[in-house]
Amino acid sequence: MDVVTRRRQLHRWPEPGFAEFWTAATVIGELQALGYQVRWGVDASNLDEVLGLPGPDVLADAARRAVGRGADPRLVASLGGGGTGVVADLRGREVGPMTALRFDMDALPIEESTDTDHRPTREGFRSELDGYMHACGHDGHVAIGLALAARLADCSFPGNVRLIFEAAEEGGRGAAPLVAGSAVIGVDRLLCLHLGLGLPVGTMAAGNVGFFANTKLRAVFTGRAAHAAAAPEEGRNALLGAATAVLSIHALPRFAAAATRVNVGILQGGAAPNIIPAHAELSLEVRATDGDVNEELTRRVRNVLDHAAGMHELEVSVETIGRATTADCDRELVAEVARAASTVPAFATILERHDVGASDDATLMMRAVQSQGGQATYIVVGASSPSPHHSPSFDLDEASLGPAVALLEHLVRSPMLKGANTVSASV
């Protein structure tokens, strides 16, 4: 299947984080057929590090859909509990470095546009799962990863290649279990690729800056129900406490040392207009371009949650449901990527740095590789998106897909060995 057809197939069948059962099963089957050594589930991830796992009903529905689309039920069962991340290794014919490449797989909880100006709608590959769509390009990432895997199946490259298909990147949940599960041990060079991010087709960035450290939290407020008219003083209003927290969180001061962001994205609670709400829940995120500032801002947010609960005589429990950090791209590897991009005619403009202005938990993988003496970079390939990422009318210019595959293939087949291990870790 060519890379464009594959991307459209994936776009039609989006799956949320840790529920990518059909996507992961497809990846596993194709990589095994190509001769890769493939790991998934508990063999690829440390499930103790899974954050923000969807509820059992969501996972069960996703598993049924995957089986209905032809996935092996036994394979689907082995992917449960947050184990949808996939790691695949292939040994080249010559001595050389271990090169790892990260491709994320999950979709977003967004209802896709039905406007006929939206190409997936017009050309018949709009999302078939109500309330979910690939609104960040991960369908393109998986298609690129599988196309690259097929090209490298001849093993005509030095060292080893490791393809990491990450679950649940949205929300910063998928990288930590893979890192804890040894996905990056022995890696000399890590290449993380993303399509779009404000760049047009024909432009690529070999290195990127401006990553936000990110912490995502879920807070559950518990109060006491009572009749809203007959006995309001007997109630303890959990929704009011949560609302107090929302306003106070958004009123927190900015920091001089870094750019910061806060956002409460979900607030829900209550049962009826005439009942004092005994339950409320909110989900939020904190971001900063400096890790220490992110930690301090997160501390202040937790303080607000605790005091909002105390003010209204409530109980509150706070859970971390996702995280990412900051990272720097290694200059030597950035230069290598830029040189490789110069061999791909489709890239008319090659940048050595681009300001991402967002978060990606690939930064956890990058830091892990760098801490063991390897190098890492984050590559952006322009895709002329007609609408912003995470919007209902997001799309990719599919002319970006082929050049991305060619770039990554060149980097695996012709690595600059300086600074890399002369013998890679065994796979």
C-alpha positions as CSV (number, residue, x, y, z in Angstrom):
1,M,0.0,0.0,0.0
2,D,1.5,3.4,-1.0
3,V,2.0,6.1,1.6
4,V,-0.9,8.3,0.6
5,T,-3.4,5.4,0.5
6,R,-2.2,4.2,3.9
7,R,-2.5,7.7,5.4
8,R,-6.1,7.9,4.1
9,Q,-7.0,4.5,5.5
10,L,-5.6,5.5,8.9
11,H,-7.5,8.8,8.7
12,R,-10.8,7.0,8.3
13,W,-10.2,4.8,11.3
14,P,-8.8,7.1,14.1
15,E,-8.3,5.7,17.6
16,P,-7.8,7.5,20.9
17,G,-4.7,7.1,23.1
18,F,-4.1,3.7,24.6
19,A,-7.1,2.4,22.5
20,E,-5.1,2.2,19.2
21,F,-5.9,-1.5,18.9
22,W,-6.5,-1.7,15.2
23,T,-3.7,0.7,14.4
24,A,-1.1,-1.2,16.6
25,A,-2.3,-4.6,15.3
26,T,-1.8,-3.3,11.7
27,V,1.6,-2.0,12.5
28,I,2.7,-5.2,14.2
29,G,1.4,-7.4,11.4
30,E,3.2,-5.5,8.6
31,L,6.4,-5.2,10.5
32,Q,6.5,-8.9,11.3
33,A,5.9,-9.7,7.6
34,L,8.9,-7.5,6.7
35,G,11.2,-9.4,9.1
36,Y,11.4,-7.0,12.0
37,Q,11.7,-8.2,15.6
38,V,8.5,-6.7,17.1
39,R,7.6,-6.1,20.7
40,W,4.4,-4.7,22.2
41,G,2.3,-4.8,25.4
42,V,4.3,-5.6,28.5
43,D,7.3,-6.6,26.3
44,A,7.6,-3.0,25.0
45,S,6.2,-0.8,27.8
46,N,6.3,-0.6,31.6
47,L,2.6,-0.4,32.2
48,D,3.2,0.9,35.7
49,E,4.1,4.2,34.0
50,V,0.8,4.5,32.1
51,L,-1.1,7.7,32.9
52,G,-4.6,8.7,31.9
53,L,-5.7,5.2,30.8
54,P,-9.2,5.5,29.3
55,G,-12.1,3.8,31.2
56,P,-12.9,0.1,30.6
57,D,-15.9,0.9,28.5
58,V,-13.9,3.0,26.1
59,L,-11.2,0.3,25.8
60,A,-13.8,-2.5,25.3
61,D,-15.5,-0.5,22.6
62,A,-12.2,0.2,20.8
63,A,-11.2,-3.5,21.1
64,R,-14.5,-4.6,19.5
65,R,-14.1,-2.1,16.7
66,A,-10.6,-3.4,16.0
67,V,-11.7,-7.0,15.9
68,G,-14.6,-6.0,13.6
69,R,-12.0,-4.4,11.2
70,G,-10.1,-7.7,11.1
71,A,-7.6,-7.5,14.0
72,D,-6.7,-10.8,15.7
73,P,-8.7,-10.9,19.0
74,R,-5.7,-12.5,20.8
75,L,-3.4,-9.8,19.6
76,V,-5.9,-7.1,20.6
77,A,-6.2,-8.6,24.1
78,S,-2.4,-8.5,24.5
79,L,-2.4,-4.7,23.8
80,G,-4.7,-3.8,26.7
81,G,-3.9,-1.9,29.9
82,G,-1.9,0.8,28.0
83,G,0.2,-1.6,26.0
84,T,-0.5,-0.3,22.5
85,G,3.0,1.1,22.0
86,V,5.1,-0.9,19.5
87,V,8.9,-1.3,19.2
88,A,10.4,-3.0,16.1
89,D,14.1,-3.7,15.5
90,L,16.0,-4.7,12.3
91,R,19.7,-5.4,12.0
92,G,21.6,-4.0,9.1
93,R,24.3,-5.8,7.1
94,E,27.2,-3.6,8.3
95,V,28.5,-2.3,11.6
96,G,27.1,1.1,12.6
97,P,25.0,3.0,15.1
98,M,21.5,2.2,16.3
99,T,19.1,4.7,14.9
100,A,15.7,5.0,16.4
101,L,12.7,6.8,14.9
102,R,9.5,7.8,16.7
103,F,6.1,7.8,15.1
104,D,3.0,8.6,17.2
105,M,-0.4,6.9,16.4
106,D,-3.3,8.3,18.4
107,A,-6.2,10.6,17.4
108,L,-8.0,13.4,19.2
109,P,-11.5,13.7,20.6
110,I,-12.7,16.1,17.9
111,E,-15.7,15.8,15.6
112,E,-14.3,16.2,12.0
113,S,-15.7,18.8,9.7
114,T,-18.4,17.8,7.3
115,D,-17.8,20.8,5.1
116,T,-17.3,19.8,1.4
117,D,-14.3,22.2,1.3
118,H,-12.6,19.8,3.8
119,R,-10.8,17.4,1.5
120,P,-11.3,14.2,3.6
121,T,-15.0,14.9,3.5
122,R,-15.0,15.8,-0.2
123,E,-12.8,12.8,-1.2
124,G,-14.4,10.2,1.0
125,F,-11.9,9.5,3.8
126,R,-13.4,11.5,6.6
127,S,-13.3,9.9,10.1
128,E,-15.7,7.0,10.5
129,L,-15.6,7.3,14.4
130,D,-18.0,10.0,15.6
131,G,-16.2,12.4,18.0
132,Y,-12.7,11.4,17.0
133,M,-10.3,12.4,14.2
134,H,-6.7,12.6,13.2
135,A,-6.3,16.4,13.8
136,C,-2.6,16.5,14.4
137,G,-1.1,14.5,11.5
138,H,-0.4,11.2,13.4
139,D,-2.1,9.3,10.5
140,G,0.6,10.7,8.3
141,H,3.3,9.8,10.8
142,V,2.3,6.1,10.9
143,A,2.0,6.0,7.1
144,I,5.6,7.4,6.9
145,G,6.8,4.8,9.4
146,L,5.4,1.9,7.6
147,A,6.6,3.1,4.2
148,L,10.1,3.5,5.7
149,A,10.0,0.1,7.2
150,A,9.2,-1.5,3.8
151,R,12.1,0.4,2.2
152,L,14.6,-0.7,4.9
153,A,13.5,-4.4,4.8
154,D,16.5,-5.2,2.5
155,C,18.7,-4.6,5.5
156,S,21.1,-2.6,3.3
157,F,22.2,-0.1,6.0
158,P,24.8,0.1,8.7
159,G,24.0,-0.7,12.3
160,N,20.5,-1.3,13.6
161,V,17.2,0.5,13.1
162,R,14.5,0.8,15.7
163,L,11.0,2.0,14.8
164,I,9.0,3.2,17.8
165,F,5.3,3.6,17.3
166,E,4.1,5.6,20.3
167,A,0.7,5.3,21.8
168,A,-1.1,8.2,23.4
169,E,1.2,11.1,22.6
170,E,-1.8,13.4,22.9
171,G,-1.9,14.3,26.6
172,G,1.8,13.3,27.1
173,R,1.0,9.8,28.1
174,G,2.7,7.4,25.7
175,A,6.5,8.0,25.9
176,A,7.1,7.4,29.6
177,P,5.9,3.7,29.5
178,L,8.1,3.1,26.5
179,V,11.2,4.8,28.0
180,A,10.7,2.8,31.2
181,G,10.2,-0.3,29.1
182,S,13.7,0.0,27.5
183,A,12.6,1.3,24.1
184,V,15.5,3.7,23.9
185,I,18.3,1.7,25.6
186,G,21.3,1.4,23.3
187,V,20.0,4.1,20.9
188,D,22.8,6.3,19.4
189,R,20.6,8.6,17.3
190,L,16.9,9.4,17.9
191,L,14.9,11.0,15.1
192,C,11.4,12.3,16.0
193,L,9.4,13.6,13.1
194,H,6.2,15.8,13.0
195,L,4.3,17.0,10.0
196,G,3.0,20.6,9.7
197,L,3.5,22.8,12.8
198,G,3.1,25.9,10.7
199,L,5.5,25.1,7.9
200,P,4.5,24.8,4.3
201,V,5.2,21.9,1.9
202,G,8.8,22.2,0.6
203,T,10.1,23.5,3.9
204,M,11.7,21.4,6.7
205,A,13.3,22.1,10.0
206,A,16.2,19.8,11.0
207,G,16.1,21.0,14.7
208,N,13.5,22.6,16.9
209,V,13.3,24.9,19.9
210,G,10.5,26.2,22.1
211,F,9.2,23.0,23.6
212,F,6.9,23.5,26.5
213,A,7.2,21.3,29.6
214,N,3.7,20.1,30.4
215,T,1.8,18.7,33.3
216,K,-1.8,17.5,32.9
217,L,-4.0,17.0,36.0
218,R,-7.4,15.7,36.8
219,A,-9.1,16.9,40.0
220,V,-12.2,15.3,41.5
221,F,-14.2,17.3,44.1
222,T,-16.5,15.5,46.5
223,G,-19.1,17.3,48.5
224,R,-22.6,16.5,49.9
225,A,-25.9,16.5,48.1
226,A,-28.9,18.3,49.5
227,H,-32.2,19.9,48.4
228,A,-31.3,23.2,46.8
229,A,-34.3,25.0,48.2
230,A,-35.4,23.1,51.3
231,A,-31.9,22.6,52.9
232,P,-29.2,24.3,50.9
233,E,-27.1,24.8,54.1
234,E,-26.8,21.0,54.4
235,G,-25.1,20.7,51.1
236,R,-21.5,21.0,50.1
237,N,-21.3,22.3,46.5
238,A,-18.6,20.4,44.7
239,L,-19.3,22.2,41.4
240,L,-19.0,25.6,43.0
241,G,-15.7,24.5,44.5
242,A,-14.4,23.3,41.1
243,A,-15.6,26.6,39.5
244,T,-13.8,28.6,42.1
245,A,-10.6,26.6,41.3
246,V,-11.1,27.2,37.5
247,L,-11.2,31.0,37.9
248,S,-8.3,31.1,40.4
249,I,-6.1,28.9,38.2
250,H,-6.6,31.2,35.2
251,A,-5.8,34.1,37.5
252,L,-2.3,32.8,38.5
253,P,0.5,35.2,37.6
254,R,2.8,34.8,34.6
255,F,6.5,34.2,35.1
256,A,9.4,36.4,34.1
257,A,11.8,33.5,33.6
258,A,9.7,31.6,31.0
259,A,6.6,31.6,28.8
260,T,3.8,29.9,30.7
261,R,0.3,28.6,29.9
262,V,-2.6,27.2,31.9
263,N,-5.9,25.8,30.6
264,V,-8.8,24.1,32.2
265,G,-10.2,22.1,29.3
266,I,-13.0,20.1,31.1
267,L,-15.3,21.0,33.9
268,Q,-18.3,18.8,34.6
269,G,-20.5,17.9,37.6
270,G,-23.9,17.9,39.2
271,A,-27.1,15.9,38.7
272,A,-30.1,18.2,38.5
273,P,-30.9,21.9,38.9
274,N,-32.6,21.3,42.3
275,I,-29.7,19.3,43.9
276,I,-26.6,20.7,45.5
277,P,-23.9,19.0,43.4
278,A,-22.0,16.4,45.4
279,H,-19.5,15.6,42.6
280,A,-17.4,17.7,40.1
281,E,-14.4,17.0,38.0
282,L,-12.0,19.2,36.1
283,S,-9.1,18.4,33.8
284,L,-6.4,21.0,33.1
285,E,-2.9,21.5,31.9
286,V,0.1,23.6,32.9
287,R,2.9,24.5,30.5
288,A,6.2,26.4,30.6
289,T,9.3,26.7,28.4
290,D,11.4,25.9,31.5
291,G,11.0,22.7,33.5
292,D,11.6,24.3,36.9
293,V,9.0,27.0,36.1
294,N,6.5,24.3,35.0
295,E,7.0,22.4,38.4
296,E,6.5,25.6,40.4
297,L,3.4,26.6,38.4
298,T,2.0,23.0,38.9
299,R,2.7,23.4,42.6
300,R,0.7,26.6,42.7
301,V,-2.2,25.0,40.7
302,R,-2.3,22.1,43.2
303,N,-2.4,24.7,46.0
304,V,-5.4,26.4,44.4
305,L,-7.2,23.1,44.1
306,D,-6.6,22.3,47.7
307,H,-7.7,25.7,49.0
308,A,-10.8,25.9,46.7
309,A,-11.9,22.5,48.2
310,G,-11.2,23.8,51.7
311,M,-13.1,27.0,51.1
312,H,-16.2,25.0,50.3
313,E,-15.6,22.2,52.8
314,L,-15.0,19.6,50.1
315,E,-12.6,16.7,49.6
316,V,-10.4,16.8,46.5
317,S,-8.2,14.2,44.9
318,V,-5.7,15.3,42.2
319,E,-4.1,12.9,39.7
320,T,-1.4,13.5,37.2
321,I,-2.6,12.2,33.8
322,G,0.1,13.3,31.5
323,R,3.5,15.0,31.3
324,A,6.2,16.2,28.9
325,T,9.5,18.1,29.4
326,T,11.7,20.4,27.5
327,A,14.6,19.2,25.3
328,D,17.4,20.5,23.1
329,C,18.3,19.1,19.7
330,D,21.9,18.0,19.3
331,R,23.8,20.4,16.9
332,E,25.8,17.6,15.3
333,L,22.7,15.6,14.5
334,V,20.8,18.7,13.3
335,A,23.6,19.4,10.9
336,E,23.4,15.8,9.6
337,V,19.7,16.0,9.1
338,A,20.1,19.3,7.2
339,R,22.7,17.7,4.9
340,A,20.4,14.8,4.3
341,A,17.5,17.1,3.5
342,S,19.6,18.8,0.9
343,T,19.6,15.5,-1.1
344,V,15.8,15.5,-1.3
345,P,14.7,17.7,-4.2
346,A,11.3,18.4,-2.7
347,F,12.9,20.5,0.1
348,A,13.4,24.0,-1.2
349,T,13.9,25.5,2.2
350,I,15.9,23.9,4.9
351,L,15.9,25.4,8.4
352,E,18.2,24.4,11.2
353,R,15.8,25.6,13.9
354,H,12.1,26.2,14.2
355,D,10.0,27.3,17.2
356,V,7.6,24.5,17.9
357,G,5.6,26.4,20.6
358,A,3.9,23.3,21.9
359,S,4.5,20.1,23.9
360,D,5.5,16.6,22.8
361,D,6.5,13.8,25.2
362,A,9.0,12.7,22.6
363,T,11.1,15.1,24.7
364,L,11.2,12.3,27.4
365,M,12.7,10.0,24.8
366,M,15.1,12.6,23.6
367,R,16.4,13.3,27.1
368,A,16.7,9.6,27.9
369,V,18.8,9.0,24.8
370,Q,21.0,12.0,25.5
371,S,21.5,10.9,29.1
372,Q,23.1,7.7,27.9
373,G,25.5,9.5,25.5
374,G,23.4,9.4,22.3
375,Q,22.1,12.3,20.2
376,A,18.5,13.3,19.4
377,T,16.6,15.8,17.2
378,Y,13.1,16.7,16.4
379,I,12.3,17.2,12.7
380,V,9.4,19.1,11.2
381,V,8.4,18.5,7.6
382,G,6.0,21.2,6.3
383,A,2.6,20.1,5.3
384,S,0.7,23.3,4.4
385,S,-2.2,22.6,6.8
386,P,-5.3,24.6,5.8
387,S,-6.4,24.9,9.5
388,P,-4.6,24.7,12.8
389,H,-3.6,21.5,14.5
390,H,-6.3,20.2,16.8
391,S,-9.1,21.8,14.8
392,P,-12.1,20.1,13.0
393,S,-10.9,21.1,9.5
394,F,-7.2,20.1,10.0
395,D,-5.7,18.3,7.0
396,L,-2.3,17.6,5.5
397,D,-1.0,18.3,2.0
398,E,0.0,14.7,1.1
399,A,2.9,15.9,-1.0
400,S,4.7,16.1,2.3
401,L,4.6,12.3,2.9
402,G,7.0,11.0,0.2
403,P,9.8,13.5,0.9
404,A,9.6,12.7,4.6
405,V,10.1,9.0,3.9
406,A,13.0,9.8,1.6
407,L,14.7,12.0,4.2
408,L,14.4,9.3,7.0
409,E,15.6,6.6,4.6
410,H,18.7,8.6,3.8
411,L,19.5,9.2,7.4
412,V,19.3,5.5,8.2
413,R,21.2,4.3,5.1
414,S,24.0,7.0,5.2
415,P,24.6,8.0,8.8
416,M,27.5,10.2,9.8
417,L,29.2,7.9,12.2
418,K,31.2,10.5,14.1
419,G,30.1,10.5,17.8
420,A,28.1,7.3,17.4
421,N,29.0,3.9,18.8
422,T,31.0,1.7,16.4
423,V,29.0,-1.4,17.5
424,S,25.3,-1.1,18.3
425,A,23.5,-2.8,21.2
426,S,22.1,-6.2,20.2
427,V,18.5,-6.4,19.3
